[in-house]
Amino acid sequence: MAFIYENNEQIIVEIKKLMLENKVSQKQIAEVLNITPQGFTKLLNKKNFGFEDAKKILNAMGYNLIADFQAKDWQLSALFQF
């Protein structure tokens, strides 16, 4: 599943979508992470949720977090000759 990153809330939404698609509960993921279901909810709702948090959750679900960089404007990328 690929999407253009906008903010961390979007990543949380995508994780929740994966949970629904795979019929995985927060309790199940919490057990794999060795935390309480309340701890998992706190993890998802923390202000500074980041890629490490997403990676930990996705890993518990059997997924990898893959980041890719794509030029927005081909003219800008043409300025940089690699």
C-alpha positions in Angstrom: 0.0 0.0 0.0 1.6 3.3 -1.1 0.5 6.8 -0.2 2.0 10.3 -0.2 3.0 11.2 3.4 1.3 14.2 4.7 1.6 13.9 8.5 1.8 11.3 11.3 -2.0 11.2 11.8 -2.2 9.9 8.3 0.2 7.0 9.2 -2.0 6.2 12.2 -5.1 6.1 9.9 -3.3 3.8 7.5 -2.3 1.5 10.3 -5.9 1.4 11.6 -7.0 0.5 8.0 -4.6 -2.4 7.9 -5.8 -3.6 11.3 -9.4 -3.6 9.9 -8.4 -5.3 6.6 -6.5 -8.0 8.5 -9.1 -8.3 11.3 -6.4 -7.6 13.9 -7.5 -6.1 17.2 -5.6 -3.6 19.3 -5.5 -6.2 22.0 -3.8 -8.7 19.7 -1.1 -6.1 18.7 -0.7 -5.0 22.3 0.0 -8.7 23.3 2.7 -9.0 20.6 4.2 -5.7 21.8 4.0 -6.9 25.4 2.0 -3.9 26.5 -1.5 -3.4 27.7 -4.3 -2.5 25.3 -4.4 0.9 27.1 -0.7 1.2 26.4 -1.3 0.6 22.7 -4.0 3.2 22.6 -1.7 5.7 24.3 1.0 4.8 21.7 -1.4 5.5 18.8 -2.5 8.8 20.4 0.8 10.3 21.6 1.6 13.7 20.2 5.0 12.8 18.9 4.0 9.5 17.2 6.8 8.8 14.7 8.3 6.4 12.3 9.8 4.2 15.1 6.4 3.8 16.6 4.8 3.0 13.3 7.6 0.5 12.5 7.1 -1.2 15.9 3.4 -1.6 15.3 3.7 -2.7 11.7 6.4 -5.2 12.6 4.0 -6.7 15.2 1.4 -7.0 12.4 3.9 -8.7 10.0 4.6 -5.7 7.8 7.6 -3.6 6.9 7.7 0.2 6.9 9.2 1.3 3.6 10.0 4.9 2.9 10.6 6.2 -0.7 11.5 9.6 -2.0 10.0 10.9 -5.1 10.7 14.3 -6.8 7.7 16.6 -6.8 8.7 18.6 -9.8 10.7 17.2 -12.6 12.2 20.6 -13.5 13.6 20.9 -10.0 15.1 17.4 -10.1 16.7 18.3 -13.5 18.7 21.0 -11.7 20.5 18.4 -9.7 22.6 16.1 -11.9 23.5 13.0 -10.0 
